[in-house]
Amino acid sequence: MNETEHRCGWVAMMGPPNAGKSTMLNAFLGQKVAIVTPKPQTTRHQISGILSRPDAQIIFMDTPGIHQLRGKMNKILLQTAWQAMSGADVIMVVLDSDLYIRKPEFFENDIEPLSEAILNETRPVVVAVNKVDLFRDKSKMLPFLERLSKLWPNAEVFPVSAKNADGLTKILDHIKARLPVSPALYPADQLSTMPMRFMAAEVVREKLFLDLRQELPYYTAVEIEKWEDTGDRIIVNAIIYVARKTHKAMVIGKGGLTLKSVGTAARKELQEMTGKKVHLELWVKIREGWTEDIGFLRMLGMSS
Ligand SMILES: Nc1nc2c(ncn2[C@@H]2O[C@H](COP(=O)(O)OP(=O)(O)OP(=O)(O)O)[C@@H](O)[C@H]2O)c(=O)[nH]1
C-alpha cells in the first residue's frame, strides 16, 4: 500500500448522557474499552479507543455526556467533553433516537449545550442516530431525521444501532475518508491509551452502577491503590469512596453481600480482560463531599 494514503486522526464522541456513546465505542473496537450501564452519565473520563486498520487509524474520545447539571464534578466533566471536541479532526454526535421520537419535547433541551457549537463547526460533523433497533417501523424515524438535517445542515446523519453493530461500517468509512493523511500514532495492537490500572477502576465502577440503586452510584468513586502483576496473577486493591456514612453501609450491603457481588463481577471481568488470575480486594472509605473537592477529583484523574 502507498504509505502516503494512510489516514489517522481523532474523533470526539459527543452527546447527551445515555445516548449509547460507550456502547458504540466498544462496538467499533469489537472489544470493551468503556463501561456501559443503563444509568445516564456513567462516563467520567475521556476514554480513547483506538481502531487500527491497514489504511487508517481512528482514535476515538468517548466523552462524558453533555448536559446542564450543576456541581463541581459536573463542571469538570463538561470541560473534559469540550476539551475532547477542541482536539478532534471529526466531531461525532450520538443521539438516542428512541427517546426523541417518543418524547420530541426533550430534544431541544438535551442538545441545547451542543447545538450552536455544532452548527458553527467547520470540521466534518457526523450524527449517529442510535438505537434504531427499537423501531420495527423505520418510517417513524423520518420526522426526527428531517428535524436534524434542518438543525445541522452541515452534518451527515447516520441511523445506527450500536447494540446490534448495525450501520457502523458506513459511519467508519465516512469518518476514515475525512481524517488527515498521516501515519499511525499508536501501535496497531493498542486498543486504548488508558492504562490497565485505570480500566480496573472503571470496571469496579461499572459493577457499582449496576448493583446499587438510584442516585448512590453517582456518589461513589474508585481508586486503584495497588496493582501488582506477579506474572501469573494480578493483585488489585481498590478503594471505593462514598460521600456519606449511610452510603458506606449501602455499598457493603446486608452481611457484605453487595460488596461481594460487585467484587466477584469485577474480578471475573478483569480476569477476562487480562487473561490472568486476579485477586481483588475492595475497601469502602467515607470522604464527605468528595464530588465538590477539586483536588480529589484531580487525583482521580477527572481533570487535566
Ligand atoms: N436498544 C439499544 N440500546 C442501546 C444501544 N446503544 C446503547 N444502548 C443502551 O443505552 C444505555 C446507555 O448506553 P451507554 O453506552 O452507557 O451510553 P453513554 O452515552 O456512554 O452514556 P453516558 O455514560 O451517560 O455518557 C445502555 O443501557 C445501553 O445498553 C442501541 O443501539 N440499542
Ligand as a Chemical Component Dictionary entry (heavy atoms), coordinates in Angstrom:
data_LIG
# 
_chem_comp.id                   LIG 
_chem_comp.type                 NON-POLYMER 
_chem_comp.pdbx_formal_charge   0 
_chem_comp.three_letter_code    LIG 
# 
loop_
_chem_comp_atom.comp_id 
_chem_comp_atom.atom_id 
_chem_comp_atom.alt_atom_id 
_chem_comp_atom.type_symbol 
_chem_comp_atom.charge 
_chem_comp_atom.model_Cartn_x 
_chem_comp_atom.model_Cartn_y 
_chem_comp_atom.model_Cartn_z 
_chem_comp_atom.pdbx_ordinal 
LIG N1  N1  N 0 -31.663 -0.723 22.286 1  
LIG C1  C1  C 0 -30.457 -0.167 22.269 2  
LIG N2  N2  N 0 -29.872 0.202  23.435 3  
LIG C2  C2  C 0 -28.648 0.764  23.382 4  
LIG C3  C3  C 0 -27.959 0.975  22.148 5  
LIG N3  N3  N 0 -26.776 1.586  22.441 6  
LIG C4  C4  C 0 -26.719 1.732  23.778 7  
LIG N4  N4  N 0 -27.830 1.237  24.363 8  
LIG C5  C5  C 0 -28.145 1.223  25.812 9  
LIG O1  O1  O 0 -28.230 2.560  26.274 10 
LIG C6  C6  C 0 -27.722 2.662  27.615 11 
LIG C7  C7  C 0 -26.636 3.723  27.683 12 
LIG O2  O2  O 0 -25.522 3.305  26.923 13 
LIG P1  P1  P 0 -24.054 3.895  27.136 14 
LIG O3  O3  O 0 -23.230 3.328  26.039 15 
LIG O4  O4  O 0 -23.589 3.717  28.548 16 
LIG O5  O5  O 0 -24.345 5.443  26.889 17 
LIG P2  P2  P 0 -23.384 6.719  27.038 18 
LIG O6  O6  O 0 -23.823 7.683  26.012 19 
LIG O7  O7  O 0 -21.958 6.293  27.017 20 
LIG O8  O8  O 0 -23.777 7.200  28.468 21 
LIG P3  P3  P 0 -23.058 8.268  29.465 22 
LIG O9  O9  O 0 -22.125 7.487  30.303 23 
LIG O10 O10 O 0 -24.239 8.747  30.208 24 
LIG O11 O11 O 0 -22.396 9.323  28.649 25 
LIG C8  C8  C 0 -27.236 1.244  27.985 26 
LIG O12 O12 O 0 -28.275 0.607  28.704 27 
LIG C9  C9  C 0 -27.025 0.585  26.636 28 
LIG O13 O13 O 0 -27.164 -0.823 26.681 29 
LIG C10 C10 C 0 -28.608 0.557  20.927 30 
LIG O14 O14 O 0 -28.118 0.681  19.804 31 
LIG N5  N5  N 0 -29.855 -0.004 21.066 32 
# 
loop_
_chem_comp_bond.comp_id 
_chem_comp_bond.atom_id_1 
_chem_comp_bond.atom_id_2 
_chem_comp_bond.value_order 
_chem_comp_bond.pdbx_ordinal 
LIG N1  C1  SING 1  
LIG C1  N2  DOUB 2  
LIG C1  N5  SING 3  
LIG N2  C2  SING 4  
LIG C2  C3  DOUB 5  
LIG C2  N4  SING 6  
LIG C3  N3  SING 7  
LIG C3  C10 SING 8  
LIG N3  C4  DOUB 9  
LIG C4  N4  SING 10 
LIG N4  C5  SING 11 
LIG C5  O1  SING 12 
LIG C5  C9  SING 13 
LIG O1  C6  SING 14 
LIG C6  C7  SING 15 
LIG C6  C8  SING 16 
LIG C7  O2  SING 17 
LIG O2  P1  SING 18 
LIG P1  O3  DOUB 19 
LIG P1  O4  SING 20 
LIG P1  O5  SING 21 
LIG O5  P2  SING 22 
LIG P2  O6  DOUB 23 
LIG P2  O7  SING 24 
LIG P2  O8  SING 25 
LIG O8  P3  SING 26 
LIG P3  O9  DOUB 27 
LIG P3  O10 SING 28 
LIG P3  O11 SING 29 
LIG C8  O12 SING 30 
LIG C8  C9  SING 31 
LIG C9  O13 SING 32 
LIG C10 O14 DOUB 33 
LIG C10 N5  SING 34 
# 
